[in-house]
Amino acid sequence: MTVLQVGDVSFGSPARITATVHPGSRGIVDIEREVTLGQPIHSKGVLILSGYLGHRYAKEFPLAISASIAMEQSYGYVDGDSASMAEICTLISALTHIPIKQQFAMTGSINQYGEVQAIGGVNEKIEGFYHLCESRGLTGRQGVIIPKANVRNLMLKQEVVDAVKEGLFSIYSVATVDEALELLMGRSAGKEKADGVFTQRSIGAEVVKRLRELSKAKA
């Protein structure tokens, strides 16, 4: 979710993020930066993704990956790191081929340890996605994922509050990337055991498996 500003008016608008992954050692390419649309803070957020992948999943082997991330149909400058949680989830989905539920929108910054950090404009972002869902018809399955640290900042319009109370719209708060992945993919993120192996059939196990395959392909 993004915030657009026109004069003195700010409003939220959803944006679609896509990612592709293939063998190589180029790292994660920020397409916005390559075409000089990505500003420094946004580019910093993308660079943090490699640090998180290496720290979380590639402790026992070299992280060798080539990937690209883009914000689709973005024609202006992109700044801020509030898309980094969505970008890492999109990247993990592309890596593991585990689909993401499309009824969710999300916002949040992450650090290299996978902790979700607060962002600005949370109310405008939620209301922007809510109005989009309302215009297309509320189903009761649509919702937003925000940082837990932003819960104290919520001052939503009454119509959004009422929709949440009636079960027509949902707001989820998360503190880690794993919590977001479980909501988006509908399966366990997994726990890392003492020997460094993730629990079977978890998202983490799939990520490690694919990263190992890419590392061997690179070699």
Contacts in CASP RR format, 6 or more apart in sequence:
PFRMAT RR
TARGET T0000
AUTHOR 0000-0000-0000
METHOD contacts of the structure
MODEL  1
MTVLQVGDVSFGSPARITATVHPGSRGIVDIEREVTLGQPIHSKGVLILS
GYLGHRYAKEFPLAISASIAMEQSYGYVDGDSASMAEICTLISALTHIPI
KQQFAMTGSINQYGEVQAIGGVNEKIEGFYHLCESRGLTGRQGVIIPKAN
VRNLMLKQEVVDAVKEGLFSIYSVATVDEALELLMGRSAGKEKADGVFTQ
RSIGAEVVKRLRELSKAKA
1 12 0 8 1.000
1 13 0 8 1.000
1 14 0 8 1.000
1 15 0 8 1.000
1 82 0 8 1.000
1 105 0 8 1.000
1 106 0 8 1.000
1 107 0 8 1.000
1 125 0 8 1.000
1 126 0 8 1.000
1 128 0 8 1.000
1 129 0 8 1.000
1 144 0 8 1.000
2 12 0 8 1.000
2 13 0 8 1.000
2 14 0 8 1.000
2 15 0 8 1.000
2 82 0 8 1.000
2 83 0 8 1.000
2 125 0 8 1.000
3 10 0 8 1.000
3 11 0 8 1.000
3 12 0 8 1.000
3 13 0 8 1.000
3 120 0 8 1.000
3 121 0 8 1.000
3 124 0 8 1.000
3 125 0 8 1.000
4 10 0 8 1.000
4 11 0 8 1.000
4 12 0 8 1.000
4 13 0 8 1.000
10 121 0 8 1.000
10 124 0 8 1.000
11 124 0 8 1.000
11 127 0 8 1.000
11 128 0 8 1.000
12 121 0 8 1.000
12 124 0 8 1.000
12 125 0 8 1.000
12 127 0 8 1.000
12 128 0 8 1.000
12 129 0 8 1.000
13 128 0 8 1.000
14 105 0 8 1.000
14 128 0 8 1.000
14 129 0 8 1.000
14 132 0 8 1.000
15 71 0 8 1.000
15 72 0 8 1.000
15 73 0 8 1.000
15 74 0 8 1.000
15 83 0 8 1.000
16 71 0 8 1.000
16 72 0 8 1.000
16 73 0 8 1.000
17 69 0 8 1.000
17 70 0 8 1.000
17 71 0 8 1.000
17 72 0 8 1.000
17 83 0 8 1.000
17 86 0 8 1.000
17 87 0 8 1.000
17 90 0 8 1.000
18 69 0 8 1.000
18 70 0 8 1.000
18 72 0 8 1.000
18 90 0 8 1.000
18 94 0 8 1.000
19 67 0 8 1.000
19 68 0 8 1.000
19 69 0 8 1.000
19 70 0 8 1.000
19 87 0 8 1.000
19 90 0 8 1.000
19 91 0 8 1.000
19 93 0 8 1.000
19 94 0 8 1.000
20 67 0 8 1.000
20 68 0 8 1.000
20 94 0 8 1.000
21 65 0 8 1.000
21 66 0 8 1.000
21 67 0 8 1.000
21 91 0 8 1.000
21 94 0 8 1.000
21 95 0 8 1.000
21 210 0 8 1.000
21 214 0 8 1.000
22 66 0 8 1.000
22 67 0 8 1.000
22 214 0 8 1.000
23 64 0 8 1.000
23 65 0 8 1.000
23 66 0 8 1.000
23 214 0 8 1.000
23 217 0 8 1.000
23 218 0 8 1.000
24 64 0 8 1.000
24 65 0 8 1.000
24 66 0 8 1.000
24 214 0 8 1.000
24 217 0 8 1.000
24 218 0 8 1.000
25 64 0 8 1.000
25 65 0 8 1.000
25 66 0 8 1.000
25 218 0 8 1.000
26 66 0 8 1.000
27 50 0 8 1.000
27 65 0 8 1.000
27 66 0 8 1.000
27 67 0 8 1.000
28 46 0 8 1.000
28 47 0 8 1.000
28 49 0 8 1.000
28 50 0 8 1.000
28 65 0 8 1.000
28 67 0 8 1.000
28 68 0 8 1.000
28 69 0 8 1.000
28 91 0 8 1.000
29 66 0 8 1.000
29 67 0 8 1.000
29 68 0 8 1.000
29 69 0 8 1.000
30 38 0 8 1.000
30 42 0 8 1.000
30 43 0 8 1.000
30 46 0 8 1.000
30 47 0 8 1.000
30 69 0 8 1.000
31 68 0 8 1.000
31 69 0 8 1.000
31 70 0 8 1.000
32 38 0 8 1.000
32 42 0 8 1.000
32 43 0 8 1.000
32 70 0 8 1.000
32 71 0 8 1.000
32 74 0 8 1.000
32 78 0 8 1.000
33 42 0 8 1.000
33 43 0 8 1.000
33 46 0 8 1.000
37 74 0 8 1.000
37 75 0 8 1.000
37 76 0 8 1.000
37 77 0 8 1.000
37 78 0 8 1.000
38 77 0 8 1.000
38 78 0 8 1.000
38 79 0 8 1.000
39 77 0 8 1.000
39 78 0 8 1.000
39 79 0 8 1.000
39 80 0 8 1.000
40 79 0 8 1.000
41 79 0 8 1.000
41 80 0 8 1.000
41 81 0 8 1.000
42 78 0 8 1.000
42 79 0 8 1.000
42 80 0 8 1.000
42 81 0 8 1.000
42 83 0 8 1.000
44 81 0 8 1.000
45 80 0 8 1.000
45 81 0 8 1.000
45 84 0 8 1.000
45 87 0 8 1.000
45 109 0 8 1.000
46 69 0 8 1.000
46 84 0 8 1.000
46 87 0 8 1.000
48 81 0 8 1.000
48 84 0 8 1.000
48 110 0 8 1.000
48 111 0 8 1.000
48 112 0 8 1.000
49 69 0 8 1.000
49 84 0 8 1.000
49 87 0 8 1.000
49 88 0 8 1.000
49 91 0 8 1.000
50 63 0 8 1.000
50 65 0 8 1.000
51 112 0 8 1.000
52 88 0 8 1.000
52 110 0 8 1.000
52 111 0 8 1.000
52 112 0 8 1.000
52 113 0 8 1.000
52 114 0 8 1.000
52 177 0 8 1.000
53 63 0 8 1.000
53 65 0 8 1.000
53 88 0 8 1.000
53 91 0 8 1.000
53 207 0 8 1.000
53 211 0 8 1.000
54 63 0 8 1.000
55 112 0 8 1.000
55 113 0 8 1.000
56 114 0 8 1.000
56 207 0 8 1.000
57 204 0 8 1.000
57 207 0 8 1.000
57 208 0 8 1.000
57 211 0 8 1.000
58 208 0 8 1.000
58 211 0 8 1.000
58 215 0 8 1.000
59 196 0 8 1.000
60 196 0 8 1.000
61 211 0 8 1.000
61 212 0 8 1.000
61 215 0 8 1.000
62 215 0 8 1.000
62 218 0 8 1.000
63 211 0 8 1.000
63 215 0 8 1.000
64 214 0 8 1.000
64 215 0 8 1.000
64 217 0 8 1.000
64 218 0 8 1.000
64 219 0 8 1.000
65 95 0 8 1.000
65 211 0 8 1.000
65 214 0 8 1.000
67 91 0 8 1.000
67 94 0 8 1.000
67 95 0 8 1.000
69 87 0 8 1.000
69 90 0 8 1.000
69 91 0 8 1.000
71 78 0 8 1.000
71 83 0 8 1.000
81 109 0 8 1.000
81 119 0 8 1.000
82 107 0 8 1.000
82 108 0 8 1.000
82 109 0 8 1.000
82 119 0 8 1.000
82 120 0 8 1.000
83 107 0 8 1.000
83 108 0 8 1.000
84 108 0 8 1.000
84 109 0 8 1.000
84 110 0 8 1.000
85 106 0 8 1.000
85 107 0 8 1.000
85 108 0 8 1.000
85 109 0 8 1.000
85 110 0 8 1.000
85 116 0 8 1.000
85 145 0 8 1.000
85 147 0 8 1.000
85 177 0 8 1.000
85 180 0 8 1.000
86 106 0 8 1.000
86 107 0 8 1.000
86 108 0 8 1.000
88 110 0 8 1.000
88 114 0 8 1.000
88 177 0 8 1.000
89 100 0 8 1.000
89 106 0 8 1.000
89 177 0 8 1.000
89 180 0 8 1.000
89 181 0 8 1.000
89 184 0 8 1.000
90 100 0 8 1.000
92 98 0 8 1.000
92 181 0 8 1.000
92 203 0 8 1.000
92 207 0 8 1.000
93 99 0 8 1.000
93 100 0 8 1.000
93 184 0 8 1.000
93 185 0 8 1.000
95 207 0 8 1.000
95 210 0 8 1.000
95 211 0 8 1.000
96 203 0 8 1.000
96 206 0 8 1.000
96 207 0 8 1.000
96 210 0 8 1.000
98 185 0 8 1.000
98 187 0 8 1.000
98 203 0 8 1.000
98 206 0 8 1.000
99 185 0 8 1.000
100 184 0 8 1.000
100 185 0 8 1.000
101 183 0 8 1.000
101 184 0 8 1.000
101 185 0 8 1.000
101 186 0 8 1.000
103 139 0 8 1.000
103 141 0 8 1.000
103 142 0 8 1.000
103 143 0 8 1.000
104 142 0 8 1.000
104 143 0 8 1.000
104 144 0 8 1.000
104 145 0 8 1.000
104 172 0 8 1.000
104 183 0 8 1.000
104 184 0 8 1.000
105 125 0 8 1.000
105 129 0 8 1.000
105 143 0 8 1.000
105 144 0 8 1.000
105 145 0 8 1.000
106 144 0 8 1.000
106 145 0 8 1.000
106 146 0 8 1.000
106 180 0 8 1.000
106 184 0 8 1.000
107 119 0 8 1.000
107 122 0 8 1.000
107 125 0 8 1.000
107 144 0 8 1.000
107 145 0 8 1.000
107 146 0 8 1.000
107 147 0 8 1.000
108 116 0 8 1.000
108 117 0 8 1.000
108 118 0 8 1.000
108 119 0 8 1.000
108 146 0 8 1.000
108 147 0 8 1.000
109 116 0 8 1.000
109 117 0 8 1.000
109 118 0 8 1.000
109 119 0 8 1.000
109 147 0 8 1.000
110 116 0 8 1.000
110 117 0 8 1.000
110 177 0 8 1.000
111 117 0 8 1.000
114 176 0 8 1.000
114 177 0 8 1.000
114 178 0 8 1.000
115 175 0 8 1.000
115 176 0 8 1.000
116 147 0 8 1.000
116 148 0 8 1.000
116 149 0 8 1.000
116 174 0 8 1.000
116 175 0 8 1.000
116 176 0 8 1.000
116 177 0 8 1.000
116 179 0 8 1.000
116 180 0 8 1.000
117 147 0 8 1.000
117 149 0 8 1.000
118 147 0 8 1.000
118 149 0 8 1.000
118 150 0 8 1.000
118 153 0 8 1.000
119 146 0 8 1.000
119 147 0 8 1.000
119 150 0 8 1.000
120 150 0 8 1.000
120 153 0 8 1.000
122 146 0 8 1.000
122 147 0 8 1.000
122 150 0 8 1.000
122 153 0 8 1.000
122 154 0 8 1.000
123 153 0 8 1.000
123 154 0 8 1.000
123 155 0 8 1.000
123 156 0 8 1.000
125 144 0 8 1.000
125 146 0 8 1.000
126 144 0 8 1.000
126 146 0 8 1.000
126 154 0 8 1.000
126 156 0 8 1.000
126 160 0 8 1.000
126 171 0 8 1.000
127 156 0 8 1.000
127 157 0 8 1.000
127 160 0 8 1.000
129 142 0 8 1.000
129 143 0 8 1.000
129 144 0 8 1.000
130 144 0 8 1.000
130 159 0 8 1.000
130 160 0 8 1.000
130 163 0 8 1.000
130 169 0 8 1.000
133 139 0 8 1.000
133 142 0 8 1.000
133 143 0 8 1.000
133 169 0 8 1.000
134 163 0 8 1.000
138 163 0 8 1.000
138 168 0 8 1.000
138 169 0 8 1.000
139 168 0 8 1.000
140 167 0 8 1.000
140 168 0 8 1.000
140 169 0 8 1.000
140 170 0 8 1.000
142 169 0 8 1.000
142 170 0 8 1.000
143 169 0 8 1.000
143 170 0 8 1.000
143 171 0 8 1.000
143 172 0 8 1.000
144 170 0 8 1.000
144 171 0 8 1.000
144 172 0 8 1.000
145 172 0 8 1.000
145 173 0 8 1.000
145 174 0 8 1.000
145 180 0 8 1.000
145 183 0 8 1.000
145 184 0 8 1.000
146 171 0 8 1.000
146 172 0 8 1.000
146 173 0 8 1.000
146 174 0 8 1.000
147 173 0 8 1.000
147 174 0 8 1.000
147 175 0 8 1.000
148 173 0 8 1.000
148 174 0 8 1.000
148 175 0 8 1.000
149 175 0 8 1.000
150 173 0 8 1.000
151 173 0 8 1.000
154 171 0 8 1.000
160 169 0 8 1.000
163 169 0 8 1.000
164 170 0 8 1.000
164 171 0 8 1.000
172 183 0 8 1.000
174 180 0 8 1.000
174 183 0 8 1.000
178 189 0 8 1.000
178 190 0 8 1.000
178 203 0 8 1.000
179 189 0 8 1.000
181 189 0 8 1.000
181 203 0 8 1.000
182 188 0 8 1.000
182 189 0 8 1.000
182 203 0 8 1.000
185 203 0 8 1.000
187 201 0 8 1.000
187 202 0 8 1.000
187 203 0 8 1.000
188 199 0 8 1.000
188 201 0 8 1.000
188 202 0 8 1.000
188 203 0 8 1.000
189 202 0 8 1.000
189 203 0 8 1.000
189 204 0 8 1.000
190 198 0 8 1.000
190 199 0 8 1.000
190 202 0 8 1.000
190 203 0 8 1.000
190 204 0 8 1.000
190 205 0 8 1.000
191 198 0 8 1.000
191 199 0 8 1.000
191 202 0 8 1.000
192 198 0 8 1.000
193 199 0 8 1.000
197 205 0 8 1.000
197 208 0 8 1.000
198 204 0 8 1.000
198 205 0 8 1.000
198 207 0 8 1.000
198 208 0 8 1.000
199 205 0 8 1.000
END
